[in-house]
Amino acid sequence: MGNFVHAEQQGAVVRLTLDRPDSRNAIADIAACDDLVEAIDAIQADPQVRCVVLTGAGASFCAGGDLKTLRSRRPENIGAQASPADTRGNYRRGVQRAVRALWEVEVPMIAAVNGHAIGLGCDLACLCDLRLASDAAVFASSFVSVGLIPGDGGAWLLPRAIGYARAAQLLYTGDRIDANTALQWGLVSEVVAADDLLARAHGLAERIASQPPQALRMAKRLLREGQQQSLGGILELSAAFQALAHETEDHAEAVDAFTTRRQPKFTGR
């Protein structure tokens, strides 16, 4: 893994930190996208990981794309390239590849939004299942302000987080909203003091990680698919997943622990 994403594991919880505080953790190049994909792939492949906290180093979560490098048209950077066809390919192998990895990962993810979450940074937060914000957090979908559109899929992600009308307001104006407005709009579920953010996020992550890991992954997959499929399709998938869940040792352990009034011990089997 490169130097953009720092991974730290504590028990069954992994903290991923976007680690370029000097540039407010902006994503400047394909290498940063690759780094994020590599970190997510490692989590997906590790059955010991049961929850992830995503945050940013320093005072920002992620300031989005780096405007300084977007103008360079260098092949190693995200954004415009020598031709529209090259630019299209650049988005597919860079930013969009990272978005797909975050969308597809089966481990529950919590965004601990510690500061600015702008453009791509706001959309990275929307890719997480839960979002907690510090009282210093600021959100914006500011692509239109620099003459662009959300090339990272934000026009699909943001309405699913806050509804069409409010997403349209942010997309069409580029306006910023503070943490309390984000809470009122449903973009985040909690606002906490900046000094308490990571402790609260890790406490929630540990609560999630205490659940049976196979059931967690299947529950997340159902939630993801439920945003795209019909009720009939979800019922069929739920029946298939439930058939698998009934055969796990963790299900038997949960039932036995409930009937004998003790704390269950889940192994992931």
Residue pairs with C-beta under 8 A, 6 or more apart in sequence:
1 7
1 35
1 38
1 39
1 42
2 31
2 32
2 34
2 35
2 38
3 19
3 35
4 18
4 19
4 20
4 27
4 31
4 32
4 35
4 36
5 16
5 17
5 18
5 19
5 32
5 35
5 36
5 38
5 39
6 16
6 17
6 19
6 57
7 14
7 15
7 16
7 17
7 39
7 42
8 14
8 15
8 17
9 15
9 49
10 202
11 206
11 209
12 48
12 49
12 50
12 51
12 206
12 209
12 213
13 49
13 50
13 51
13 52
13 53
13 202
13 205
13 206
13 209
14 43
14 49
14 51
14 52
14 53
15 52
15 53
15 54
15 55
15 198
15 202
16 36
16 39
16 52
16 53
16 54
16 55
17 55
17 56
17 57
18 25
18 54
18 55
18 56
18 57
18 61
18 62
19 25
19 57
20 26
20 28
20 32
20 57
21 56
21 57
21 58
21 59
21 60
22 58
23 63
23 66
24 56
24 58
24 59
24 60
24 62
24 63
24 115
24 116
25 56
25 57
25 58
25 60
25 61
25 62
25 63
25 121
26 62
26 63
26 64
26 65
26 66
26 67
26 121
27 33
27 62
27 64
27 65
27 66
27 78
27 95
27 98
27 120
28 65
28 66
28 68
28 69
28 77
28 78
29 69
29 76
29 77
29 78
30 76
30 77
30 78
30 90
30 93
30 94
31 76
32 78
33 78
33 94
33 95
33 97
33 98
34 97
36 98
36 101
36 102
37 97
37 98
37 101
40 98
40 101
40 102
40 105
41 101
43 49
43 52
43 105
43 107
44 104
44 105
44 106
44 107
47 213
47 268
48 268
49 107
50 107
50 108
50 208
50 209
50 211
50 213
50 216
51 107
51 108
51 109
51 110
51 205
51 206
51 208
51 209
51 216
52 105
52 107
52 108
52 109
52 110
52 205
53 109
53 110
53 112
53 198
53 201
53 202
53 205
54 109
54 110
54 111
54 112
54 124
54 125
54 128
55 61
55 111
55 112
55 113
55 114
55 197
55 198
55 201
56 62
56 113
56 114
56 115
56 121
58 115
59 114
59 115
59 116
59 136
60 114
60 115
60 116
60 117
60 121
61 111
61 112
61 113
61 114
61 115
61 116
61 117
61 121
61 124
61 125
61 137
62 116
62 117
62 118
62 120
62 121
62 124
62 125
63 116
63 118
63 119
63 121
64 118
64 119
64 120
64 121
64 122
64 142
65 78
65 79
65 95
65 119
65 120
66 77
66 78
67 146
69 77
69 78
69 79
70 77
70 78
70 79
70 80
71 79
71 80
72 79
73 79
73 80
73 81
73 82
75 81
75 86
75 90
78 90
78 91
78 94
78 95
79 87
79 90
80 87
80 90
81 87
81 89
81 90
91 151
91 152
95 120
95 151
95 152
96 151
96 152
96 153
99 123
99 127
99 152
99 153
102 109
102 124
102 127
102 128
103 127
103 224
106 217
106 220
106 221
107 216
107 217
107 220
108 129
108 130
108 205
108 208
108 216
108 220
109 127
109 128
109 129
109 130
110 128
110 129
110 130
110 131
110 132
110 201
110 204
110 205
110 208
111 117
111 124
111 125
111 128
111 130
111 131
111 132
112 132
112 134
112 197
112 198
112 200
112 201
113 125
113 131
113 132
113 133
113 134
113 137
113 139
113 179
113 188
114 134
114 136
114 137
114 194
114 197
114 198
115 134
115 136
115 137
115 138
116 137
116 138
117 124
117 125
117 137
117 138
117 139
117 140
118 138
118 139
118 140
118 142
118 176
119 140
119 141
119 142
119 143
119 150
119 154
120 152
120 154
122 139
122 140
122 141
122 154
122 158
123 141
123 150
123 152
123 153
123 154
123 157
123 158
125 131
125 139
125 187
126 154
126 157
126 158
126 160
126 161
126 187
127 157
129 220
129 223
130 189
130 204
131 187
131 188
131 189
132 188
132 189
132 190
132 191
132 192
132 197
132 200
132 201
132 204
133 139
133 179
133 182
133 183
133 188
133 190
133 191
133 192
133 197
134 179
134 191
134 192
134 193
134 194
134 197
135 179
135 180
135 191
135 192
135 193
135 194
136 179
136 194
137 178
137 179
137 182
137 188
137 191
138 176
138 177
138 178
138 179
139 170
139 176
139 177
139 178
139 179
139 182
139 187
140 170
140 174
140 175
140 176
140 177
141 150
141 154
141 158
141 167
141 170
141 171
141 174
142 174
142 176
143 149
143 150
143 151
143 154
143 171
143 174
144 171
144 172
144 173
144 174
145 174
149 155
150 158
150 171
154 171
155 167
155 171
158 167
158 170
158 171
159 167
159 168
160 227
161 167
161 186
161 187
162 170
162 185
162 186
162 187
163 185
163 186
166 185
169 175
170 177
177 185
177 187
179 188
179 191
180 191
182 188
182 191
183 189
183 190
183 191
190 200
192 200
208 216
210 266
211 266
212 248
212 250
212 251
212 254
212 266
212 268
213 250
213 266
213 268
214 244
214 245
214 248
214 250
214 268
215 245
215 248
215 250
215 251
218 241
218 244
218 245
221 237
221 241
222 234
222 237
222 238
222 241
225 233
225 234
225 237
226 234
229 237
245 251
248 269
249 267
249 269
250 264
250 266
250 267
250 268
250 269
253 264
253 265
253 266
253 267
254 264
254 266
256 264
257 263
257 264
257 265
258 264
